[in-house]
């Protein structure tokens, strides 16, 4: 199950999220136990299902409230491609082994990636927020308007 451990630790250390790293390593332990009990190598389809049901939700926990910049989006895509490269493995072409390209991995995953999944979850959360009752805290924060104005220009240094 080495195909799973290293990329999870990489993404967790990139974002600086210790709890994410702990949850991801716990998820890896669960997957290792499942693989050892089955007594055989898992198929690609099973590994992809494990990724989509166990790993992706752990990595994107609370993503509805994240502010995703291009840098974080790229980190998530790199993480996903590392895992897919380990799942699909290299290809044998013209008598030599070659690593799969990003385009091939995207075609194999049918264009669905973690960033698109997170954006769909955000829209879903927005719909949930709109349907909430007016007395709920989340709804109040969402619909609240700021009062007053701020000073023009650069903010003053406080020290």
Beta strands, then each sheet from edge to edge (+ up, - down):
strand 1: 91-93
strand 2: 96-98
sheet 1: 1+ 2-
end
